Amino acid sequence: MDLREAIIRTVCYFDLFDFPLTRAEVKSLLCLNEADAAGAEAALALLVAGKTLKENGGCLSLFDRDGLEQIRAERQLFSARKWRRARRWARIFAALPGVEFAGVGNTLAYDNARDGSDIDFFIVTAPGTIWRTRFFCAALAAAFDLRPKNGDNRDKLCLSFFVTTEALDMRALAIGADDVYMRYWTRQMKPLSGNPAAVEEFFSKNHEVARQLSWASSREKIGRSLVWRLLSAPLGLLPGAFMRGWQQRHFPKAIVDAAARRDGSVVISDSILKFHVSDRRADIYERWQKRVESMLYESRETHRTN
């Protein structure tokens, strides 16, 4: 795959989420070294000149898409509000017994959250503690009325993705040969609080994205509060088996049915708890592929006639 095609594929993917990319972001998402980056500049120039891409306000988007830079600026403001709540609760969750680290994924991870969207947490636990961790995280969020319910998702805490340190390789959850959504989700997940060694292990397991990360530059901010950990330590003495049984008995029918399909949307085990009943990955992949094919055809035609 040449650089022009790689750039088109990347811009097309984020176009699905109305998110234009800066030149630096394009290069980062393509995992380019310094030599490749120079080639990317030349490829970008050709794509802009050929009217496959356009650049407004420092952002690159597909040529037939207008106003995305304004949408991006607006969603950055929404995201800033959500980040304040996300960081506060990440510190609380990371202090619970068994939690290795708490992070945030999906659109908030790259400052593209809508005003009415929730905050998607990703929580990594020690082996054997996943059910207890989910119980306490969900109970805390419910006590402060921060669980999504009745269509009210604005700034709520979505606690639908837990894994243990035994299940850090996200490729095990991929659907199909190229799960583009999971690939970018892994690359952009933002760890907020917890054990830096566990964060390092997560990204080493997902080695294709390890060199993309800047989290290490803020390593001190990742550390957990010792005071909160001491205060929450007694919770670790409560029986995890009871909490597992209680939660399994109270799963909604939609979750039970989705888990039975074994399509990767809902996974229930002692190492992974993933509750994405409305898993859009297959639809996103199909729309991405169609958009890519259309833009590649137009780009080839433009290049041929020039």
N, C-alpha and C positions, 0 to 999 in steps of 0.2 A: 504494500500500500504506500503510495507516495504521500508527500506532505500535504498537498492540496486536498486529496481525498480525506486524509485524517482530520484536517481542519474542518472540512465540510461536515464530516460525521459528528465532530464535537459540537460545532455551532448548532447543527440540527437538533442534537439531543437537548441542549439547554433551551432551544427555541420552544420545545414542547411545554416548558414551564415559564415562558415569557421572560427569559433571562438572557440579555445580551452579555457578551464576554469582552473584557478588555484584552488587549494583545498579550499582556503578561499572563492572564488567566488561561488563554488559549495555549500558550507555551507550557505552562505548568501542568495543565490537564493532559497534554500530549506526552508528558514525561521526557522532555527534550534536554539534551546536554547542550553545552555552549555552541558547539559546531552546528548541531541541528537547528538551534534557535535562529542562527543567521539565515539558514535556508527557509525557516518558517516566515521570516520577515518578507523574503522575496515571494513566497507562495501567497502570503496575505495580500501583498501589493497586486499580484496578478488577479486574485479573486475579487478585489475591490474594483480594479480597473475593468474587469470583465463583467461587472454588475451581478456577480453571484452573491457577494457580501457588500454591505455598506457600513460606514463608520460615522456615528454621530455621538457627540459628547464623550469621546474616548471609548465608546462601546461598539463592538462589532455585532451585526445581526444579519439575517438573511435579507436580500435586497427587497423582497416584497413585504417586509414587516416594518410597520411604522409605530413610533411612540414607545418602544420598549425601554429606552433609556429613562423616560419619565416613570414608567412602571417600576423599574429597578430602584430609582431614587425613593419612590413612595414606600416600597416594601422594605427598604433599609430602615426607614423610620419605624415601621411596624415591628421589624425584627429587633431593633434596639430595645424596645419596650419588653419584648418577650425574653431577650437575653438576661435582663435584670432578674426576672423571676427564675429563669432556668439556672443561673449561677447560684442563686440562693438555695434552691431546692437540691441542686447537685451536691452542695456541701452537706446538706442534711442527709440525703440518701447515702453518700459515701461514708458517713459516720456509722451507719448501721452495721452490726456484726455480719461478717461474711461478704460484704460488698468490697470489690476490688477497685472499681471505678464507675463513675456515672458520666455519661456523655449525651450529646444531642445529635440527632440525624435529620435526614430529609431536608426540606427547603430552608428551615431555619439555620441549618449548618452552613449555608452559604448566603445568608442574609436575604432570602427571597420569600419570606413568610407573608401570607396574606393577613389582613387585619383580623379576620375571624377564625384563623387556624389555631390549632392547639400546639403544644410543645412536645415533640416526640423524643422521649428518653430512650437511651440504650444503656442497660445496666449489666455489668459483668460481676459475677460472684465467684467465691471459692467453691470447689466441688462440695456437693452435699448441702448447700445452703440456699439453693435457688428458690425453693418453695417458701421458705421462711422469709427470705428477702422480699419476694413479691408481696407476700401477705402484709408485711410492715409498711412497705412503700405505698401500697394501695390504701391501707388503713389510714396512713398519715394524710394522703391526698384527699381521701373522702372526709376526714375530720375537718379539713379546711375548705370543703366544698370546691375542690379543684379537679374533680374527675369530670370528663366530658359526659354530658347526659342531655337527653331530650333535644338534640340538635344544637346545644350550646357548647361550642368548642373553643371560644375565644379565650386564649391564654390559659386554657386548662392543661393539665398534665396527662399526656398519653403514656401509659405504662404498659406497653404491649410488646416489649422486646427485652428479654433477659437471656443471658447465656452464662455458662460457667467457664472457667479458664481452661477446661478440657474441650471446649467447643468454639474456639476463637477463629477458626478458619471459615470465613464467610462463604467460600466457594462451595461448601457443603450444602448451603441453602439456595444455591443458584438454580434457576429453572432454564433448561436448555443449554446449548453450547456457549451462548453469549448473552448472559443476563446483564445487559448494559446498566439497568437500574441498580442492581446490587453492586456492580463494579464501581459506579460513581458514588453510591451511598457509602461504601467502605472507604473510598478515597477521601470523602469529605466529612466523615463523622468527626465531631469535635469533642474530645475528652475535656471535662470541666473540673472534676475533682476526684481524687482517689490515689491509688498507689502508682507512682510513675513506672515502676517495673512492670506492672500489669499492662499499662498503656504500651510500653515498649514491646511486650510480648504480643499484644494484639496486632500491632503493625508489622512485626516480624513474621507472624503467621500469614499475614496478607502482604507478602513481600513485594508484590508488584507496585504497591503504593508507598512503601516505607520512605523512599527518598523525597516524596512530595511534601512531607509534613514539616510544619514550623512549630509544632507544639513543644518541642524540646527546648526552644528558646525561652519558654515561659514555664519551665519545669517547676519552679518554686510555687507557682500558682496552682499546680495540680495537687499538691500535698493536702492531706486531710487534717481536719482540726482534731488535735489530741483531746481537747476538752469534750467535744461532742462524742468522740469514740468512747471515752471513759463513762460518760453519762448513759450511753446506749448499750454498754457491755452486758448488763443483765438480760437484755432481750435475747442474747445468744443462748441462754439456758432453757428457753422455752422449746417444747417438742416440735420438731419440724414435721414429723409424720402426721401429727394432728392437723397441722396447717395445710399439708398437701391434701389430705382427705377432705377437709372442709372446702377447699377451693374447688376440687374436682367435682364435688357434689353440687356446687353452686354455679358451675359454668353455664352460660346461656346456651340454648339449643343450637344457635347459629355457630358457635365456636365448636361444639361437639361434632356437628355435621361437617364443618370445614376440615377439622382434624381427620375425620374418617375418609375424606377424599384423598388425602395424602398428596396434595398438589403443591405443597410448600407454603401455602398461605397461612395455615395454622399448624404449628408444631408444638406438641406437648410431650415433654420427656423430663428426665431428671437433670439434663444438661442444657436444654433449650426450651424456652417458653416464648413462643412467637404467636401473637394474636392479631394477624392482619386479615380479617375476614374479607374485606374488600381489597384484595391484592390486585393491583393494576399493572403488574409488571409485564404480563403477556400483551396487554393492550398497548402499553407504552412502547414495547419493542416493535410491535407491528406498525404503529404510527411512525416511529422513528425510521424504520426501514423504508417505508413508502416515501417519506420526506427526503431521505438521503438519496434514494434512487432518482427522484425527480430533480434534485439539485445537481447531482452528478451528471445527469443527462444534459441539463442546461449548461453546466460548466464545460462539458466536452464539446458541445455544439458551438459555444462562444469561442473556445480555444481553437477549434478547427477552422472557423470562418475568419479568425484573426491571423 
